[in-house]
């Protein structure tokens, strides 16, 4: 007999053992029906949300392409954060694409070059800028470097060959390891503030 086939009049318990239904308490059977039925509803709702998310991203991408065609330009890929408003401003939809990045070993080369810059500038350099640079390479409790702080160094307009070489090393050390896509829906309340239309079960 196939192990996956449960004989009529039996059920399997949490340890996989066959138990005659006649020996199961009525309240346990009612609980089982409740849990199984609600889980089925939850899975259906999950599938509907997946379809809504896919539809939203597809429709937003199509609209952006349609809008850009007016100017004969094209955006490669599906990147970028976009906010779309209804004509009356009552509703807005926000699409966000968030990349998770990691730095490879070339970040260490950048740090060495930056350290050399600090040594060369030590006489007349800005102490605040030095503090920002040193802080950028500090690690958190998990031993991770803040990507935002490191990337923020590239915003400084410093025309020094060694600094520029370090910034190039930072750029080349970036690796995108994950990309998460979000779409959020908002409705403006009576006070004119946008309130999220929650699709989180806990916040409904």
KEVOTOR-402098 format. One record per residue: x, y, z of N, C-alpha, C, O in turn; residue in one letter. Coordinates in steps of 0.1 Angstrom, whole numbers, padded with zeros to 4 digits, always signed. Layout:
% KEVOTOR-402098
SITE   nc1   nc2   nc3  cac1  cac2  cac3   cc1   cc2   cc3   oc1   oc2   oc3 res
SITE     X     Y     Z     X     Y     Z     X     Y     Z     X     Y     Z   A
...
This chain:
% KEVOTOR-402098
SITE   nc1   nc2   nc3  cac1  cac2  cac3   cc1   cc2   cc3   oc1   oc2   oc3 res
SITE +0009 -0012 +0000 +0000 +0000 +0000 +0009 +0012 +0000 +0019 +0013 +0007   X
SITE +0005 +0022 -0008 +0013 +0035 -0009 +0012 +0042 +0005 +0001 +0044 +0010   X
SITE +0023 +0046 +0010 +0024 +0053 +0023 +0016 +0066 +0023 +0011 +0070 +0034   X
SITE +0014 +0072 +0011 +0007 +0085 +0011 -0008 +0083 +0011 -0015 +0093 +0012   X
SITE -0013 +0071 +0009 -0027 +0069 +0008 -0032 +0066 +0023 -0027 +0057 +0029   X
SITE -0042 +0074 +0027 -0047 +0073 +0041 -0060 +0064 +0039 -0069 +0068 +0032   X
SITE -0061 +0053 +0047 -0073 +0045 +0046 -0085 +0052 +0050 -0084 +0061 +0059   X
SITE -0096 +0049 +0044 -0109 +0055 +0048 -0112 +0053 +0063 -0110 +0042 +0068   X
SITE -0116 +0064 +0069 -0119 +0063 +0084 -0107 +0066 +0092 -0108 +0064 +0105   X
SITE -0096 +0070 +0086 -0084 +0073 +0094 -0079 +0087 +0091 -0083 +0093 +0081   X
SITE -0071 +0092 +0100 -0064 +0105 +0098 -0050 +0103 +0103 -0047 +0094 +0111   X
SITE -0041 +0112 +0098 -0027 +0111 +0103 -0026 +0122 +0114 -0031 +0133 +0112   X
SITE -0019 +0120 +0125 -0017 +0130 +0135 -0004 +0138 +0131 +0002 +0135 +0121   X
SITE +0000 +0146 +0140 +0012 +0155 +0138 +0025 +0147 +0137 +0035 +0153 +0132   X
SITE +0025 +0135 +0141 +0037 +0126 +0140 +0036 +0117 +0129 +0045 +0108 +0127   X
SITE +0026 +0118 +0120 +0024 +0109 +0109 +0018 +0096 +0112 +0018 +0087 +0103   X
SITE +0013 +0094 +0123 +0007 +0081 +0127 -0008 +0080 +0123 -0015 +0091 +0124   X
SITE -0012 +0069 +0118 -0026 +0067 +0115 -0035 +0066 +0128 -0032 +0058 +0137   X
SITE -0046 +0074 +0128 -0055 +0074 +0139 -0069 +0072 +0134 -0073 +0080 +0126   X
SITE -0076 +0062 +0140 -0090 +0061 +0136 -0099 +0073 +0139 -0098 +0078 +0150   X
SITE -0107 +0078 +0130 -0115 +0089 +0132 -0124 +0087 +0144 -0128 +0097 +0151   X
SITE -0128 +0075 +0146 -0138 +0072 +0157 -0132 +0074 +0171 -0139 +0076 +0181   X
SITE -0118 +0075 +0172 -0112 +0077 +0184 -0107 +0091 +0186 -0101 +0095 +0197   X
SITE -0110 +0100 +0176 -0107 +0114 +0177 -0118 +0122 +0184 -0130 +0120 +0180   X
SITE -0115 +0130 +0193 -0126 +0138 +0200 -0133 +0147 +0190 -0126 +0153 +0181   X
SITE -0146 +0149 +0191 -0153 +0158 +0182 -0148 +0172 +0181 -0147 +0178 +0170   X
SITE -0143 +0177 +0192 -0138 +0191 +0192 -0125 +0192 +0184 -0122 +0202 +0178   X
SITE -0117 +0181 +0184 -0105 +0181 +0176 -0108 +0180 +0161 -0101 +0186 +0153   X
SITE -0119 +0174 +0157 -0123 +0173 +0143 -0128 +0187 +0139 -0125 +0192 +0128   X
SITE -0136 +0194 +0148 -0141 +0207 +0144 -0129 +0217 +0143 -0129 +0225 +0134   X
SITE -0119 +0216 +0152 -0108 +0225 +0151 -0100 +0222 +0138 -0096 +0232 +0132   X
SITE -0099 +0210 +0134 -0092 +0206 +0122 -0099 +0213 +0110 -0092 +0218 +0101   X
SITE -0112 +0212 +0109 -0119 +0218 +0098 -0118 +0233 +0098 -0115 +0239 +0087   X
SITE -0118 +0239 +0110 -0116 +0254 +0111 -0103 +0258 +0105 -0102 +0267 +0097   X
SITE -0092 +0251 +0110 -0078 +0255 +0106 -0076 +0253 +0091 -0071 +0262 +0084   X
SITE -0080 +0241 +0086 -0078 +0238 +0072 -0086 +0248 +0063 -0081 +0252 +0052   X
SITE -0098 +0251 +0066 -0107 +0260 +0058 -0101 +0274 +0058 -0100 +0280 +0047   X
SITE -0096 +0279 +0069 -0091 +0293 +0070 -0077 +0293 +0063 -0074 +0304 +0056   X
SITE -0069 +0283 +0064 -0057 +0283 +0056 -0059 +0283 +0041 -0052 +0290 +0034   X
SITE -0069 +0276 +0037 -0073 +0276 +0023 -0077 +0290 +0018 -0072 +0294 +0007   X
SITE -0085 +0297 +0026 -0088 +0311 +0023 -0076 +0320 +0023 -0075 +0329 +0014   X
SITE -0067 +0318 +0033 -0055 +0326 +0033 -0046 +0324 +0021 -0041 +0334 +0016   X
SITE -0045 +0312 +0016 -0037 +0309 +0004 -0043 +0316 -0008 -0036 +0321 -0017   X
SITE -0057 +0315 -0009 -0063 +0322 -0020 -0061 +0337 -0020 -0058 +0343 -0030   X
SITE -0062 +0343 -0008 -0059 +0357 -0006 -0045 +0360 -0010 -0042 +0371 -0016   X
SITE -0035 +0352 -0006 -0021 +0354 -0010 -0019 +0353 -0025 -0012 +0362 -0030   X
SITE -0026 +0344 -0032 -0025 +0343 -0046 -0031 +0356 -0053 -0025 +0361 -0063   X
SITE -0042 +0361 -0047 -0048 +0373 -0053 -0038 +0385 -0051 -0037 +0393 -0060   X
SITE -0031 +0386 -0040 -0022 +0397 -0037 -0010 +0395 -0047 -0005 +0405 -0052   X
SITE -0005 +0383 -0049 +0006 +0381 -0059 +0002 +0386 -0073 +0009 +0392 -0080   X
SITE -0011 +0383 -0077 -0016 +0387 -0090 -0017 +0402 -0090 -0014 +0408 -0101   X
SITE -0022 +0408 -0079 -0023 +0423 -0079 -0009 +0429 -0080 -0008 +0439 -0088   X
SITE +0001 +0424 -0073 +0014 +0430 -0074 +0020 +0429 -0088 +0026 +0438 -0093   X
SITE +0018 +0417 -0094 +0023 +0415 -0108 +0016 +0424 -0118 +0022 +0430 -0126   X
SITE +0003 +0426 -0116 -0005 +0434 -0124 -0001 +0449 -0123 +0001 +0456 -0132   X
SITE +0001 +0453 -0110 +0005 +0467 -0107 +0019 +0470 -0114 +0020 +0481 -0120   X
SITE +0029 +0461 -0112 +0042 +0464 -0118 +0041 +0464 -0133 +0047 +0473 -0140   X
SITE +0033 +0455 -0139 +0032 +0455 -0154 +0025 +0467 -0159 +0030 +0473 -0169   X
SITE +0014 +0471 -0153 +0007 +0483 -0157 +0015 +0496 -0156 +0014 +0504 -0164   X
SITE +0022 +0497 -0144 +0030 +0509 -0142 +0041 +0510 -0152 +0044 +0520 -0158   X
SITE +0048 +0498 -0155 +0058 +0498 -0165 +0053 +0502 -0179 +0060 +0509 -0186   X
SITE +0041 +0497 -0182 +0035 +0500 -0195 +0032 +0515 -0196 +0034 +0521 -0207   X
SITE +0027 +0520 -0185 +0023 +0534 -0185 +0036 +0543 -0187 +0036 +0553 -0195   X
SITE +0047 +0539 -0180 +0059 +0547 -0181 +0064 +0547 -0195 +0069 +0557 -0200   X
SITE +0064 +0535 -0202 +0068 +0534 -0216 +0060 +0543 -0225 +0065 +0550 -0233   X
SITE +0046 +0543 -0222 +0037 +0551 -0230 +0040 +0566 -0228 +0040 +0573 -0238   X
SITE +0043 +0570 -0216 +0046 +0584 -0213 +0059 +0588 -0219 +0060 +0599 -0225   X
SITE +0069 +0580 -0219 +0082 +0583 -0224 +0083 +0584 -0239 +0091 +0591 -0245   X
SITE +0074 +0576 -0246 +0073 +0576 -0260 +0070 +0590 -0266 +0073 +0593 -0277   X
SITE +0064 +0598 -0258 +0061 +0612 -0262 +0073 +0620 -0265 +0074 +0629 -0273   X
SITE +0084 +0615 -0258 +0097 +0623 -0259 +0108 +0614 -0266 +0119 +0618 -0267   X
SITE +0103 +0603 -0272 +0112 +0594 -0279 +0124 +0589 -0271 +0135 +0589 -0276   X
SITE +0121 +0586 -0258 +0132 +0581 -0250 +0127 +0567 -0244 +0116 +0564 -0244   X
SITE +0137 +0560 -0240 +0134 +0546 -0234 +0143 +0544 -0222 +0155 +0547 -0222   X
SITE +0137 +0538 -0212 +0145 +0535 -0200 +0148 +0520 -0200 +0138 +0512 -0201   X
SITE +0160 +0516 -0200 +0164 +0502 -0200 +0160 +0495 -0186 +0163 +0501 -0176   X
SITE +0155 +0484 -0187 +0151 +0477 -0175 +0139 +0482 -0168 +0131 +0489 -0174   X
SITE +0137 +0479 -0155 +0125 +0482 -0148 +0129 +0489 -0134 +0124 +0486 -0124   X
SITE +0139 +0498 -0135 +0145 +0504 -0123 +0138 +0517 -0120 +0131 +0523 -0128   X
SITE +0141 +0522 -0108 +0136 +0535 -0104 +0124 +0536 -0096 +0115 +0527 -0097   X
SITE +0123 +0546 -0087 +0111 +0548 -0079 +0102 +0558 -0086 +0106 +0569 -0090   X
SITE +0090 +0555 -0087 +0080 +0563 -0094 +0068 +0565 -0085 +0063 +0556 -0078   X
SITE +0062 +0577 -0085 +0050 +0580 -0078 +0040 +0585 -0088 +0043 +0595 -0096   X
SITE +0028 +0579 -0089 +0018 +0583 -0098 +0005 +0588 -0090 +0001 +0581 -0080   X
SITE -0001 +0598 -0095 -0012 +0604 -0088 -0025 +0603 -0097 -0024 +0604 -0110   X
SITE -0036 +0602 -0091 -0049 +0603 -0099 -0051 +0617 -0102 -0044 +0626 -0096   X
SITE -0059 +0620 -0112 -0061 +0634 -0117 -0066 +0643 -0106 -0061 +0655 -0106   X
SITE -0074 +0638 -0097 -0079 +0647 -0086 -0070 +0647 -0074 -0073 +0654 -0064   X
SITE -0059 +0639 -0075 -0050 +0639 -0064 -0054 +0631 -0052 -0047 +0631 -0041   X
SITE -0066 +0625 -0053 -0071 +0617 -0041 -0063 +0604 -0039 -0061 +0600 -0027   X
SITE -0057 +0599 -0049 -0050 +0586 -0048 -0036 +0588 -0053 -0033 +0596 -0062   X
SITE -0027 +0580 -0048 -0013 +0579 -0054 -0008 +0565 -0052 -0012 +0557 -0043   X
SITE +0000 +0561 -0062 +0007 +0547 -0062 +0022 +0550 -0062 +0027 +0557 -0070   X
SITE +0029 +0543 -0053 +0043 +0544 -0052 +0050 +0531 -0056 +0047 +0521 -0050   X
SITE +0058 +0531 -0066 +0066 +0519 -0070 +0080 +0521 -0065 +0086 +0531 -0069   X
SITE +0085 +0512 -0058 +0099 +0513 -0053 +0107 +0500 -0057 +0101 +0489 -0055   X
SITE +0119 +0502 -0061 +0128 +0490 -0064 +0140 +0492 -0056 +0148 +0502 -0059   X
SITE +0143 +0484 -0046 +0154 +0486 -0037 +0164 +0475 -0039 +0161 +0463 -0037   X
SITE +0176 +0479 -0043 +0187 +0470 -0044 +0195 +0468 -0032 +0197 +0478 -0024   X
SITE +0198 +0455 -0029 +0207 +0453 -0017 +0221 +0450 -0023 +0223 +0442 -0032   X
SITE +0231 +0458 -0019 +0244 +0458 -0025 +0254 +0453 -0014 +0253 +0455 -0002   X
SITE +0265 +0447 -0019 +0276 +0443 -0011 +0289 +0447 -0018 +0289 +0449 -0030   X
SITE +0299 +0450 -0010 +0312 +0454 -0016 +0321 +0442 -0016 +0321 +0434 -0007   X
SITE +0329 +0441 -0027 +0339 +0430 -0027 +0352 +0435 -0022 +0353 +0445 -0016   X
SITE +0363 +0427 -0025 +0376 +0430 -0019 +0382 +0444 -0023 +0391 +0449 -0017   X
SITE +0377 +0449 -0034 +0382 +0462 -0039 +0379 +0473 -0030 +0385 +0484 -0031   X
SITE +0369 +0471 -0021 +0366 +0482 -0011 +0378 +0484 -0002 +0381 +0495 +0002   X
SITE +0386 +0473 +0001 +0398 +0475 +0009 +0408 +0483 +0002 +0415 +0491 +0009   X
SITE +0409 +0482 -0011 +0419 +0490 -0019 +0414 +0505 -0018 +0423 +0514 -0016   X
SITE +0401 +0507 -0018 +0396 +0521 -0017 +0400 +0527 -0004 +0404 +0538 -0002   X
SITE +0398 +0519 +0007 +0401 +0524 +0021 +0416 +0527 +0022 +0419 +0537 +0028   X
SITE +0425 +0519 +0016 +0439 +0522 +0017 +0442 +0535 +0010 +0450 +0543 +0015   X
SITE +0436 +0537 -0002 +0439 +0549 -0009 +0433 +0561 -0002 +0440 +0572 -0001   X
SITE +0422 +0560 +0005 +0416 +0571 +0013 +0424 +0574 +0025 +0427 +0585 +0028   X
SITE +0429 +0563 +0031 +0439 +0565 +0043 +0451 +0573 +0038 +0456 +0582 +0046   X
SITE +0456 +0570 +0026 +0468 +0577 +0021 +0464 +0592 +0019 +0472 +0601 +0021   X
SITE +0452 +0594 +0014 +0447 +0608 +0012 +0447 +0616 +0025 +0452 +0627 +0026   X
SITE +0442 +0609 +0036 +0441 +0616 +0049 +0455 +0619 +0054 +0457 +0630 +0060   X
SITE +0464 +0610 +0052 +0478 +0613 +0056 +0484 +0625 +0049 +0490 +0634 +0055   X
SITE +0481 +0626 +0036 +0486 +0637 +0028 +0479 +0650 +0032 +0485 +0661 +0031   X
SITE +0467 +0649 +0035 +0459 +0661 +0039 +0460 +0665 +0053 +0454 +0675 +0057   X
SITE +0467 +0658 +0061 +0466 +0659 +0076 +0470 +0673 +0081 +0465 +0677 +0091   X
SITE +0478 +0680 +0073 +0482 +0693 +0078 +0471 +0703 +0077 +0468 +0711 +0086   X
SITE +0464 +0704 +0065 +0454 +0714 +0063 +0440 +0709 +0059 +0432 +0716 +0054   X
SITE +0437 +0696 +0062 +0425 +0690 +0058 +0414 +0694 +0068 +0416 +0698 +0080   X
SITE +0401 +0692 +0064 +0390 +0695 +0072 +0387 +0683 +0082 +0385 +0672 +0077   X
SITE +0387 +0686 +0095 +0385 +0676 +0105 +0372 +0669 +0103 +0370 +0657 +0106   X
SITE +0361 +0677 +0100 +0348 +0672 +0098 +0348 +0661 +0087 +0341 +0651 +0088   X
SITE +0354 +0664 +0076 +0355 +0655 +0064 +0362 +0643 +0068 +0358 +0632 +0064   X
SITE +0373 +0644 +0075 +0381 +0632 +0080 +0372 +0623 +0089 +0373 +0611 +0087   X
SITE +0364 +0629 +0097 +0355 +0622 +0106 +0345 +0614 +0098 +0342 +0602 +0101   X
SITE +0340 +0620 +0088 +0330 +0614 +0079 +0336 +0602 +0072 +0330 +0591 +0071   X
SITE +0348 +0604 +0067 +0355 +0593 +0060 +0358 +0581 +0069 +0355 +0570 +0065   X
SITE +0363 +0584 +0081 +0366 +0573 +0090 +0353 +0566 +0095 +0353 +0554 +0097   X
SITE +0342 +0574 +0097 +0330 +0568 +0101 +0324 +0559 +0090 +0317 +0549 +0094   X
SITE +0326 +0562 +0078 +0320 +0554 +0067 +0325 +0540 +0067 +0318 +0531 +0062   X
SITE +0337 +0538 +0072 +0343 +0524 +0072 +0341 +0517 +0085 +0347 +0506 +0087   X
SITE +0333 +0523 +0094 +0330 +0516 +0107 +0320 +0505 +0105 +0312 +0506 +0096   X
SITE +0322 +0494 +0112 +0313 +0483 +0110 +0303 +0483 +0122 +0305 +0488 +0133   X
SITE +0291 +0477 +0119 +0280 +0476 +0129 +0283 +0464 +0138 +0293 +0457 +0137   X
SITE +0273 +0461 +0146 +0274 +0449 +0156 +0275 +0436 +0148 +0281 +0426 +0154   X
SITE +0270 +0436 +0136 +0271 +0423 +0128 +0283 +0423 +0119 +0285 +0414 +0111   X
SITE +0292 +0433 +0121 +0304 +0433 +0113 +0302 +0438 +0099 +0311 +0436 +0090   X
SITE +0291 +0445 +0096 +0288 +0450 +0083 +0291 +0465 +0081 +0289 +0473 +0091   X
SITE +0295 +0469 +0070 +0298 +0483 +0067 +0285 +0489 +0061 +0278 +0483 +0053   X
SITE +0282 +0501 +0065 +0271 +0508 +0060 +0273 +0512 +0045 +0281 +0520 +0042   X
SITE +0265 +0506 +0037 +0267 +0509 +0022 +0263 +0524 +0020 +0270 +0530 +0011   X
SITE +0253 +0529 +0027 +0249 +0543 +0025 +0261 +0553 +0028 +0263 +0562 +0020   X
SITE +0268 +0550 +0039 +0279 +0559 +0042 +0290 +0559 +0033 +0296 +0569 +0029   X
SITE +0294 +0546 +0028 +0305 +0545 +0019 +0301 +0551 +0005 +0309 +0559 +0000   X
SITE +0289 +0549 +0001 +0285 +0555 -0012 +0284 +0570 -0011 +0286 +0577 -0021   X
SITE +0281 +0575 +0001 +0280 +0589 +0003 +0293 +0596 +0001 +0294 +0608 -0002   X
SITE +0305 +0589 +0003 +0318 +0595 +0000 +0319 +0600 -0014 +0326 +0610 -0017   X
SITE +0312 +0593 -0023 +0313 +0597 -0037 +0307 +0610 -0041 +0309 +0616 -0051   X
SITE +0299 +0616 -0031 +0293 +0629 -0034 +0302 +0640 -0031 +0299 +0652 -0035   X
SITE +0313 +0638 -0025 +0323 +0649 -0022 +0331 +0652 -0034 +0336 +0644 -0041   X
SITE +0331 +0665 -0037 +0338 +0670 -0049 +0352 +0673 -0046 +0356 +0684 -0043   X
SITE +0360 +0662 -0046 +0375 +0664 -0043 +0383 +0660 -0055 +0382 +0649 -0060   X
SITE +0390 +0670 -0060 +0398 +0668 -0073 +0412 +0664 -0069 +0422 +0671 -0072   X
SITE +0413 +0652 -0064 +0426 +0646 -0060 +0428 +0633 -0067 +0419 +0624 -0066   X
SITE +0438 +0631 -0075 +0440 +0618 -0083 +0438 +0605 -0074 +0432 +0596 -0078   X
SITE +0444 +0606 -0062 +0443 +0594 -0054 +0429 +0592 -0048 +0424 +0581 -0048   X
SITE +0422 +0603 -0045 +0408 +0602 -0041 +0399 +0597 -0052 +0391 +0588 -0050   X
SITE +0401 +0602 -0064 +0393 +0598 -0075 +0396 +0583 -0078 +0386 +0576 -0082   X
SITE +0408 +0578 -0076 +0411 +0564 -0078 +0404 +0556 -0068 +0399 +0545 -0071   X
SITE +0403 +0561 -0055 +0396 +0554 -0045 +0381 +0553 -0048 +0374 +0543 -0046   X
SITE +0375 +0564 -0053 +0361 +0565 -0057 +0358 +0555 -0068 +0347 +0548 -0068   X
SITE +0368 +0553 -0077 +0366 +0544 -0088 +0366 +0529 -0082 +0359 +0521 -0087   X
SITE +0375 +0527 -0073 +0376 +0514 -0066 +0363 +0511 -0059 +0358 +0499 -0059   X
SITE +0357 +0521 -0053 +0344 +0518 -0046 +0333 +0515 -0056 +0325 +0505 -0054   X
SITE +0333 +0522 -0067 +0323 +0520 -0077 +0324 +0506 -0083 +0314 +0499 -0086   X
SITE +0336 +0501 -0085 +0339 +0488 -0091 +0337 +0477 -0081 +0335 +0465 -0085   X
SITE +0337 +0480 -0068 +0335 +0470 -0058 +0320 +0466 -0055 +0317 +0457 -0048   X
SITE +0311 +0474 -0061 +0297 +0472 -0058 +0292 +0460 -0065 +0294 +0459 -0077   X
SITE +0284 +0452 -0058 +0278 +0440 -0064 +0263 +0440 -0059 +0261 +0441 -0047   X
SITE +0254 +0440 -0068 +0239 +0439 -0064 +0236 +0424 -0062 +0236 +0416 -0071   X
SITE +0233 +0421 -0049 +0230 +0407 -0045 +0215 +0404 -0045 +0211 +0392 -0045   X
SITE +0207 +0414 -0044 +0193 +0412 -0043 +0185 +0425 -0047 +0191 +0436 -0046   X
SITE +0174 +0423 -0052 +0165 +0434 -0056 +0151 +0432 -0052 +0145 +0422 -0057   X
SITE +0146 +0440 -0043 +0132 +0439 -0038 +0123 +0449 -0045 +0127 +0461 -0046   X
SITE +0111 +0445 -0048 +0102 +0454 -0055 +0090 +0456 -0046 +0084 +0447 -0041   X
SITE +0086 +0469 -0045 +0075 +0472 -0037 +0065 +0481 -0045 +0069 +0489 -0053   X
SITE +0052 +0479 -0042 +0042 +0489 -0047 +0033 +0492 -0036 +0027 +0483 -0029   X
SITE +0030 +0505 -0033 +0022 +0509 -0022 +0011 +0518 -0027 +0013 +0526 -0037   X
SITE -0001 +0517 -0021 -0013 +0524 -0026 -0017 +0534 -0014 -0017 +0530 -0003   X
SITE -0021 +0546 -0018 -0024 +0556 -0008 -0037 +0563 -0012 -0041 +0564 -0024   X
SITE -0045 +0568 -0002 -0057 +0576 -0004 -0056 +0588 +0005 -0052 +0587 +0017   X
SITE -0060 +0599 +0000 -0059 +0612 +0008 -0071 +0613 +0017 -0082 +0611 +0013   X
SITE -0069 +0616 +0030 -0080 +0617 +0039 -0086 +0631 +0039 -0082 +0639 +0031   X
SITE -0095 +0633 +0049 -0102 +0646 +0049 -0093 +0657 +0053 -0097 +0669 +0050   X
SITE -0081 +0655 +0058 -0072 +0665 +0062 -0061 +0667 +0051 -0052 +0675 +0053   X
SITE -0063 +0660 +0040 -0053 +0661 +0029 -0041 +0653 +0030 -0031 +0655 +0022   X
SITE -0040 +0645 +0040 -0028 +0636 +0042 -0030 +0623 +0035 -0041 +0617 +0036   X
SITE -0020 +0617 +0029 -0021 +0604 +0023 -0019 +0593 +0033 -0009 +0592 +0041   X
SITE -0029 +0584 +0033 -0029 +0573 +0042 -0028 +0560 +0034 -0034 +0559 +0024   X
SITE -0019 +0551 +0039 -0016 +0539 +0031 -0029 +0530 +0031 -0036 +0528 +0041   X
SITE -0032 +0524 +0020 -0042 +0514 +0019 -0035 +0501 +0022 -0029 +0495 +0014   X
SITE -0037 +0497 +0035 -0029 +0486 +0040 -0033 +0472 +0033 -0045 +0469 +0032   X
SITE -0023 +0465 +0028 -0025 +0452 +0023 -0018 +0442 +0033 -0017 +0430 +0030   X
SITE -0014 +0447 +0044 -0008 +0439 +0055 -0019 +0434 +0064 -0026 +0442 +0070   X
SITE -0021 +0421 +0065 -0032 +0415 +0072 -0033 +0420 +0087 -0044 +0422 +0092   X
SITE -0021 +0422 +0093 -0021 +0427 +0107 -0025 +0441 +0108 -0029 +0445 +0119   X
SITE -0025 +0449 +0097 -0029 +0463 +0098 -0043 +0466 +0093 -0047 +0478 +0092   X
SITE -0050 +0456 +0088 -0063 +0458 +0082 -0073 +0460 +0093 -0085 +0462 +0091   X
